């Protein structure tokens, strides 16, 4: 395949969608491209490029195939529960206000329908909320509007009662009830198109999950500026874990109550952010790992090989009091860091490591604290230790990716992000 032609096709995808094709990987992209060339009966890449330039539908088909969508109902139920609490707070302050919600990209509809179901379960009615669901891919919108799904979309645990209540089985498929679909309005549109970006509609909540990872740095900043305009002054932006560091660097502040929830920064905060280019540790350390992983804070005293560590593996100590003390020290370190008392956080982490040098969480906190102080060399050193002890430490991988990207190590940053993405999706 002619490399120049290949590059032009990639640039065309980026121009139309903002997508960086290096994210899914070169081999994956080439396999998708070759498949589209075959299915469109083009003789070669050059002929296919000519078709892309004249056929709007085919460029959408190529973008659709490259995006690698992966979604299911109630994918992050914890975040959805947090969203419902935010929603209730807004209704208490403005009981007559209709809450506007945006799901972007909505993919095949599982996310916006999950949002609607959670609100209905909370007692909300049609007059209380409205959901706009947007995606660039026409096939995804068509599937979403059909509201018909296979078993693969029902992977969430402990949601069986919701599935029975809001879905009707038809053969091997499941159809979303009209009581849910009436609240969701699907739109086939590119978020960068004027008909979307220039529209004056503002939203109280925006779900913008797992899309930034496909964008390069400039497109990430551009998309977040757009969302900043679309979000009400008191609105909340929800993202996936992989986007957290990017979002806090672009006009948003992390909310401390729930995972991956962000509010607008004030004009004064925006100026300070642009001036310092630093990360406030308070924004980062609130992205705690789930509580059910707390047992990982205590590690065996012997040296262990990274490949033997599983994210579901428990490491028990014979001395339960010692384990409890270690967990308490780490919790204290987090508390100090979140309060801005960085010296106390550092001291508590070192105290923990004096008792046991195999505590991955202590190294992670030290890495983030040093990152907030722009001590990038020290931050990188601590984060690599955390990942050595726990190769599936998602947050440490994401933070290290940010550090090495800042230092110009783009290829390593890309590898770390892909590794973190695989861990999150398993």
FILUMZA-572454 format. One record per residue (C-alpha): x, y, z; residue in one letter. Coordinates in steps of 0.2 Angstrom, whole numbers, plus 2048, in hexadecimal, padded with zeros to 3 digits. Layout:
XYZA/...
END
This chain:
800800800X/8078117FCX/80C81980CX/80782B806X/7F6825801X/7F481C812X/7F982C81BX/7ED836811X/7DF82A816X/7E482C828X/7E483F827X/7D283E81FX/7CC83482DX/7D3841839X/7CC84F830X/7BA848830X/7BA840841X/7C984784BX/7CE83584DX/7E183084FX/7E281F846X/7F281B850X/7E7818860X/7DF80785AX/7F0803852X/7F8802841X/7F57F083EX/7E37F2843X/7E0801838X/7E87F8829X/7DD7E982BX/7CE7F482BX/7D47FE81CX/7D77EF812X/7C67E8816X/7BE7F8811X/7C87F8800X/7C27E67FDX/7B07E9802X/7AF7F97F7X/7B77EF7E8X/7C57FC7E6X/7D47F67DDX/7E07FE7EAX/7E380B7F7X/7E48197EAX/7D38157E3X/7CC8137F4X/7D28247F9X/7CA82B7E9X/7B98237EFX/7BB82A801X/7BD83C7FAX/7AD83B7F0X/7A282F7FBX/79D83680BX/795825810X/7A581C80EX/7AF827819X/7A2825826X/7A4812824X/7B7813826X/7B581D835X/7A881183CX/7B4802839X/7C380B841X/7BB811851X/7BA800859X/7AB803864X/7A97F9874X/79A7FC87FX/78C7F3889X/77E7F8895X/7837FF8A6X/7957FE8A1X/79B8098B0X/78C8078BCX/7968108CAX/7978208BFX/78581F8BAX/78081E8CCX/78A82D8D0X/7828368C1X/7718328C9X/77683A8D9X/77C84A8CFX/76B84A8C6X/7618498D6X/76B8588DDX/7678628CEX/75585E8CFX/7558648E1X/75C8758DCX/7518778CDX/74286B8CEX/7398728BFX/7498728B3X/74A8648A6X/75C85D8A7X/76485C896X/77184D894X/77D84A885X/784839881X/79383B875X/79882F86DX/788825870X/78E816866X/78080A864X/776811872X/77A807881X/78081688BX/772822888X/76581488BX/76E81089BX/76E8228A1X/75B82389DX/7588138A7X/7628198B6X/7588298B7X/7478208B5X/74C8148C3X/7508248CEX/73E82A8CBX/7418368BDX/7338398B0X/73284089EX/7318528A4X/7418508AEX/74E84C8A1X/75384A88FX/761841887X/76A845877X/775837870X/78183B862X/78D831858X/797834847X/793822841X/78281F838X/78280C83BX/78480F84EX/77581C84EX/76B810844X/76E802850X/76B80D85FX/75A813858X/755801855X/7577FE868X/75B7EC865X/7697E386DX/7727D286EX/7787CA87EX/7897D187CX/7827E2881X/77D7DB892X/78D7D889BX/78B7E38AAX/7897D98BBX/77B7DB8C7X/7707E48BAX/7647D58B7X/7557DD8BEX/7577ED8B3X/7597E28A4X/7497D98A8X/7407E98ACX/7457F489DX/7487E788FX/73C7DB885X/7447CB87EX/7407C886BX/7487B7866X/75B7B9869X/75A7CC86AX/7547D8878X/74B7E8874X/74B7F887FX/73A7FD886X/73180C87FX/731814890X/74481588EX/74681987CX/73A82887CX/747832887X/75683087BX/75883A86BX/76583385FX/76F83E853X/77B839845X/787848846X/79A84B847X/79D855857X/7A886184DX/79B865840X/794877841X/782870843X/787868854X/79587485AX/78C884856X/77B87E85DX/77788786DX/771878877X/779877888X/77A867892X/7798648A5X/7828548A3X/78E84E895X/79483C893X/7A483C889X/7AC82B88CX/7BA822883X/7BB82E874X/7CA839878X/7D682A877X/7D382A864X/7D883D863X/7E9845862X/7ED85386EX/7E6861864X/7D6859860X/7D4854872X/7D6866877X/7CA86B869X/7BC85F86FX/7BD864881X/7BC87687DX/7AC872873X/7A5868882X/7AA87688EX/79E881883X/790874883X/790871896X/78687C8A1X/7908868AEX/78B87A8BCX/78B86B8B0X/79585B8B2X/7A08528A5X/7A283F8A7X/7B083689EX/7B882589EX/7C88228A8X/7D482489AX/7CF836897X/7D183C8A9X/7E28458A7X/7DE84D897X/7CE85489DX/7D685C8ADX/7E28648A1X/7D586C896X/7C987889FX/7C186B8ABX/7C38688BEX/7C18568C5X/7B28558D1X/7B884C8E1X/7A78428E4X/7A78368D6X/7B382D8CAX/7B68368B9X/7AA8458BCX/7AF8568B7X/7A98688B9X/7AE8788B0X/7BC8828B7X/7BA8948BBX/7C28A18B0X/7CF8A48BDX/7D38918BEX/7D48908ABX/7E189E8ABX/7EB8968B9X/7EA8858B0X/7F188D8A0X/7FF8968A9X/8068878B3X/8028798A8X/80286E8B8X/7F68618BEX/7EE8648CFX/7F18548D9X/7DF8568E0X/7D88548CFX/7E18438CCX/7E183A8DDX/7CE83A8DEX/7CF82D8D0X/7D081F8DCX/7D080D8D7X/7C08048DCX/7BE7FF8EEX/7BE7ED8EAX/7D17EE8E6X/7D67F58F7X/7DE7E48FBX/7EB7E88EEX/7F37F58F9X/7FC7E8903X/8097DE8FAX/8137CE8FEX/8247D3906X/82D7C88FAX/8327CE8E8X/8257C98DBX/8257C98C8X/81A7D58BFX/8127C88B4X/80C7BE8C3X/8017CC8C9X/7EE7CC8C4X/7E37DA8C7X/7D67CE8CFX/7E47C68D9X/7E37C88ECX/7F37C98F7X/7F07C5909X/7FB7C7917X/7FC7BD927X/7FC7CC932X/7EB7D492FX/7EF7E393AX/7FF7E7930X/7F47E7920X/7E77F2927X/7F57FE92DX/7FC7FF91BX/7EB802914X/7E7810920X/7F881891CX/7F4819909X/7E281F90DX/7EA82D918X/7F783190AX/7E88338FDX/7DF83E909X/7ED84990CX/7F184B8F9X/7DE84F8F6X/7DF85C903X/7EE8648FBX/7FA85F909X/8078578FEX/81585690AX/80A84C916X/805841908X/81783E903X/81C83A915X/80E82E917X/813825907X/82582390CX/81F81D91DX/815810915X/82480B90AX/82F80A919X/8247FC91FX/8227F390EX/82B7F98FEX/81E7EF8F4X/80F7FB8F5X/80B8008E4X/7FE80D8E9X/80B8168F3X/8168188E4X/80781D8D9X/80382C8E5X/8158318E6X/8158318D3X/80583C8D2X/80B8488DFX/81C84B8D6X/81384D8C6X/80885B8CEX/8198638D3X/8208618C1X/82D8558C8X/82B84A8B9X/83B83F8BBX/83683B8CDX/8248388C7X/82982C8B9X/8348228C5X/8278208D2X/81981B8C5X/82480E8BDX/8278068CEX/8148068D0X/8127FD8C0X/8207F18C3X/8177EB8D2X/8067EB8CAX/8077EA8B7X/7F47ED8B6X/7F47FD8C0X/7E88078B4X/7EA8188BCX/7FD8178BDX/7FE8128ABX/7F38218A6X/7FD82D8B1X/80E8268AAX/807828898X/80483B89CX/81683D8A3X/81F835895X/81483E888X/81984E891X/82B84988FX/82984687CX/82883387DX/819831872X/81B81F86DX/81D81987FX/80E824884X/80381C876X/80880A87CX/80480E88EX/7F3815889X/7EF80687FX/7F57FB88DX/7EA80489AX/7DB80488DX/7DC7F188CX/7DC7EF89FX/7CD7FA8A1X/7C37F1894X/7C67E089BX/
END
